[in-house]
Amino acid sequence: MRMLLALSLILLVSVVHADTDPEIDYLLTAVASSDCTFIRNGDDHPPDEAADHLRMKYQRAGKRISDAEDFIKRIASKSFLSGRPYTIQCEGSAAEPTSQWLSEQLAEFRATRQG
């Protein structure tokens, strides 16, 4: 049942954001498919939960998010409620701000599109 609910939510978000920026789609996919732990307000979250949370925030923000950099800065960097920065801990690496990790992912995505 929980899986069905999660899939329904993903489909709803996909419909609502049918015109989603491909770079933002890439970032959300990178989060969901990573092997990293996302730390939000001191609590650890697996990648799929982190991606779902960012999608929800993105959906709520709507057209106020203009591009991938804006998404990283305004949606994926910190908690709206507490103001605490989000961090990410990938295996074999030190924890780093999620904004830094996402910016690196975006740079890699853009480099592959130019080549």
ZATI-652513 format. One record per atom (N, C-alpha, C, CB): x, y, z. Coordinates in steps of 0.05 Angstrom, whole numbers, padded with zeros to 5 digits, always signed. Glycine has a CB too. Example, Ala and Ser with C-alpha at 12.3 -4.5 7.8 and 13.67 -1.06 7.14 Angstrom:
<sites>
+00264-00114+00156 +00246-00090+00156 +00264-00066+00156 +00226-00089+00181 +00257-00045+00142 +00273-00021+00143 +00258+00001+00157 +00282-00012+00114 
</sites>
This chain:
<sites>
+00016-00024+00000 +00000+00000+00000 +00017+00025+00000 -00019+00000+00024 +00038+00025+00016 +00056+00048+00018 +00070+00053-00009 +00077+00044+00040 +00077+00031-00022 +00090+00033-00048 +00071+00045-00069 +00100+00005-00058 +00046+00037-00068 +00026+00047-00086 +00022+00077-00081 -00001+00032-00083 +00021+00085-00056 +00018+00113-00050 +00042+00129-00060 +00015+00117-00020 +00066+00119-00057 +00090+00132-00066 +00090+00135-00096 +00115+00117-00057 +00082+00114-00110 +00081+00115-00139 +00060+00135-00149 +00075+00087-00151 +00038+00136-00135 +00017+00155-00142 +00026+00184-00138 -00008+00151-00124 +00041+00189-00117 +00052+00215-00112 +00072+00223-00133 +00066+00216-00084 +00089+00204-00141 +00108+00210-00163 +00094+00216-00189 +00127+00186-00167 +00073+00201-00195 +00058+00207-00219 +00044+00234-00218 +00037+00185-00224 +00033+00241-00195 +00020+00267-00192 +00040+00289-00196 +00007+00269-00164 +00063+00287-00183 +00084+00307-00186 +00093+00309-00215 +00108+00302-00168 +00095+00286-00229 +00103+00286-00257 +00083+00301-00274 +00106+00258-00267 +00057+00298-00268 +00037+00312-00284 +00037+00341-00277 +00009+00300-00277 +00039+00348-00252 +00039+00376-00244 +00063+00391-00257 +00040+00379-00214 +00086+00377-00258 +00110+00390-00269 +00117+00378-00296 +00133+00387-00249 +00098+00375-00313 +00103+00364-00339 +00123+00381-00355 +00077+00362-00355 +00125+00406-00348 +00144+00424-00362 +00170+00428-00345 +00131+00451-00367 +00176+00409-00328 +00199+00410-00311 +00225+00414-00327 +00201+00385-00293 +00242+00430-00317 +00268+00435-00328 +00283+00408-00329 +00284+00456-00313 +00295+00400-00352 +00309+00374-00353 +00333+00373-00333 +00319+00370-00381 +00345+00396-00327 +00367+00396-00308 +00357+00389-00280 +00381+00423-00308 +00334+00400-00273 +00322+00394-00247 +00313+00365-00246 +00298+00413-00241 +00302+00355-00267 +00295+00326-00268 +00320+00309-00264 +00283+00319-00296 +00342+00317-00276 +00367+00303-00273 +00376+00303-00244 +00389+00314-00291 +00375+00326-00231 +00383+00328-00203 +00366+00311-00185 +00382+00358-00194 +00340+00311-00189 +00322+00294-00173 +00329+00264-00177 +00293+00300-00180 +00334+00257-00202 +00342+00229-00208 +00369+00222-00195 +00343+00225-00238 +00388+00241-00196 +00414+00237-00184 +00411+00232-00153 +00433+00261-00189 +00394+00247-00141 +00389+00244-00112 +00377+00216-00107 +00370+00266-00101 +00356+00209-00122 +00342+00184-00117 +00359+00159-00123 +00317+00183-00135 +00377+00162-00142 +00393+00138-00150 +00421+00138-00136 +00397+00138-00179 +00426+00157-00119 +00452+00157-00105 +00453+00136-00083 +00458+00185-00093 +00477+00131-00073 +00481+00113-00051 +00488+00129-00026 +00503+00092-00056 +00477+00153-00024 +00484+00171-00003 +00461+00174+00018 +00490+00199-00014 +00469+00183+00041 +00450+00189+00062 +00446+00219+00063 +00459+00178+00090 +00422+00228+00063 +00415+00257+00064 +00408+00264+00093 +00393+00264+00045 +00420+00285+00103 +00414+00293+00130 +00398+00319+00130 +00441+00296+00147 +00374+00317+00140 +00356+00340+00141 +00347+00344+00169 +00332+00335+00122 +00353+00367+00180 +00346+00374+00208 +00356+00353+00228 +00315+00377+00210 +00380+00343+00222 +00392+00324+00240 +00384+00295+00237 +00387+00332+00268 +00365+00290+00219 +00355+00262+00215 +00365+00252+00188 +00325+00262+00215 +00374+00227+00188 +00383+00213+00164 +00359+00204+00147 +00401+00190+00171 +00362+00207+00121 +00341+00199+00102 +00354+00184+00078 +00324+00223+00092 +00342+00162+00070 +00353+00148+00046 +00347+00165+00021 +00340+00120+00043 +00361+00159+00000 +00359+00175-00025 +00330+00178-00036 +00375+00162-00046 +00314+00157-00035 +00287+00159-00047 +00270+00178-00030 +00274+00132-00048 +00273+00178-00004 +00258+00197+00013 +00268+00225+00008 +00261+00189+00043 +00294+00229+00005 +00305+00255+00000 +00294+00267-00026 +00336+00255+00000 +00294+00250-00047 +00284+00259-00073 +00254+00266-00071 +00289+00237-00094 +00239+00249-00057 +00210+00255-00054 +00206+00281-00039 +00197+00232-00038 +00221+00286-00019 +00219+00312-00004 +00225+00336-00022 +00237+00311+00021 +00247+00333-00038 +00254+00356-00055 +00233+00360-00077 +00281+00350-00068 +00222+00338-00087 +00200+00340-00107 +00176+00354-00096 +00192+00312-00118 +00169+00347-00071 +00146+00360-00058 +00152+00390-00055 +00141+00347-00030 +00175+00397-00046 +00182+00426-00043 +00182+00440-00070 +00210+00429-00030 +00192+00427-00091 +00192+00438-00117 +00163+00442-00128 +00208+00420-00137 +00146+00422-00123 +00118+00424-00131 +00105+00448-00118 +00103+00399-00125 +00109+00451-00092 +00098+00474-00078 +00108+00501-00087 +00103+00471-00048 +00133+00502-00095 +00145+00527-00104 +00135+00535-00132 +00176+00524-00104 +00128+00515-00148 +00118+00520-00175 +00136+00538-00192 +00091+00534-00172 +00124+00557-00204 +00138+00574-00223 +00158+00594-00210 +00118+00590-00240 +00159+00594-00184 +00178+00612-00170 +00207+00602-00173 +00171+00614-00140 +00210+00577-00182 +00237+00566-00187 +00242+00569-00217 +00239+00536-00178 +00263+00585-00224 +00267+00591-00252 +00286+00572-00266 +00278+00619-00254 +00305+00560-00252 +00324+00542-00265 +00338+00524-00244 +00346+00559-00280 +00357+00508-00253 +00370+00489-00235 +00385+00502-00212 +00388+00471-00250 +00398+00524-00218 +00413+00538-00196 +00393+00549-00175 +00429+00562-00208 +00371+00559-00184 +00350+00569-00166 +00339+00546-00150 +00327+00583-00182 +00335+00523-00162 +00326+00499-00148 +00345+00491-00126 +00322+00475-00168 +00371+00491-00133 +00391+00484-00113 +00391+00504-00090 +00419+00483-00125 +00391+00529-00096 +00392+00550-00076 +00367+00552-00059 +00397+00577-00089 +00344+00551-00071 +00319+00557-00056 +00304+00532-00046 +00301+00572-00074 +00309+00509-00059 +00294+00485-00052 +00312+00464-00037 +00282+00472-00076 +00335+00459-00048 +00351+00436-00040 +00375+00442-00021 +00362+00423-00064 +00377+00466-00012 +00400+00473+00005 +00395+00473+00035 +00410+00500-00003 +00370+00480+00042 +00365+00481+00071 +00335+00478+00077 +00374+00508+00082 +00330+00473+00102 +00302+00470+00111 +00289+00498+00112 +00302+00457+00139 +00265+00499+00101 +00250+00523+00101 +00241+00530+00130 +00225+00521+00083 +00234+00509+00145 +00224+00513+00172 +00246+00520+00192 +00210+00489+00182 +00268+00505+00192 +00289+00510+00212 +00312+00527+00203 +00300+00483+00221 +00315+00529+00176 +00337+00544+00165 +00364+00528+00165 +00341+00569+00180 +00363+00504+00176 +00387+00488+00177 +00394+00477+00150 +00384+00465+00197 +00420+00478+00142 +00428+00468+00116 +00425+00438+00114 +00457+00476+00110 +00418+00428+00091 +00418+00400+00085 +00446+00391+00079 +00398+00393+00061 +00453+00367+00088 +00479+00356+00082 +00476+00328+00071 +00498+00355+00107 +00497+00318+00058 +00497+00292+00046 +00522+00277+00054 +00494+00294+00015 +00519+00252+00060 +00542+00235+00067 +00542+00211+00048 +00540+00225+00097 +00562+00211+00031 +00565+00188+00012 +00587+00170+00023 +00571+00198-00017 +00584+00144+00017 +00603+00125+00028 +00632+00132+00019 +00596+00097+00018 +00650+00132+00038 +00678+00138+00032 +00684+00168+00029 +00685+00125+00007 +00665+00185+00034 +00669+00214+00031 +00660+00228+00057 +00653+00225+00007 +00671+00251+00061 +00662+00268+00084 +00635+00280+00077 +00683+00290+00090 +00620+00285+00098 +00594+00299+00094 +00599+00326+00082 +00578+00302+00121 +00581+00334+00064 +00584+00360+00051 +00556+00373+00048 +00598+00358+00024 +00555+00399+00044 +00529+00411+00039 +00516+00399+00014 +00532+00442+00037 +00490+00394+00016 +00476+00384-00007 +00478+00402-00031 +00446+00379+00000 +00478+00428-00026 +00481+00448-00048 +00506+00443-00063 +00480+00476-00037 +00528+00437-00049 +00554+00432-00063 +00552+00407-00080 +00577+00430-00042 +00541+00386-00068 +00539+00360-00082 +00522+00363-00107 +00527+00339-00064 +00499+00377-00104 +00481+00381-00127 +00494+00398-00149 +00455+00393-00118 +00508+00419-00140 +00522+00436-00160 +00543+00420-00176 +00536+00460-00146 +00556+00401-00162 +00575+00384-00176 +00561+00365-00196 +00592+00367-00156 +00538+00355-00187 +00522+00337-00205 +00513+00353-00230 +00498+00326-00190 +00504+00378-00225 +00495+00395-00247 +00518+00401-00267 +00483+00421-00237 +00541+00407-00256 +00565+00412-00273 +00571+00388-00290 +00589+00421-00256 +00571+00364-00278 +00576+00339-00293 +00555+00335-00315 +00577+00315-00275 +00530+00340-00309 +00508+00337-00328 +00512+00356-00352 +00481+00342-00315 +00519+00380-00346 +00523+00400-00367 +00547+00393-00384 +00526+00428-00356 +00568+00383-00372 +00593+00375-00387 +00587+00352-00406 +00615+00367-00367 +00570+00333-00398 +00564+00311-00416 +00546+00320-00439 +00550+00289-00400 +00530+00340-00435 +00512+00350-00456 +00527+00367-00476 +00489+00367-00444 +00549+00379-00468 +00565+00395-00486 +00584+00379-00503 +00581+00416-00471 +00592+00356-00493 +00612+00339-00506 +00601+00324-00528 +00625+00320-00488 
</sites>
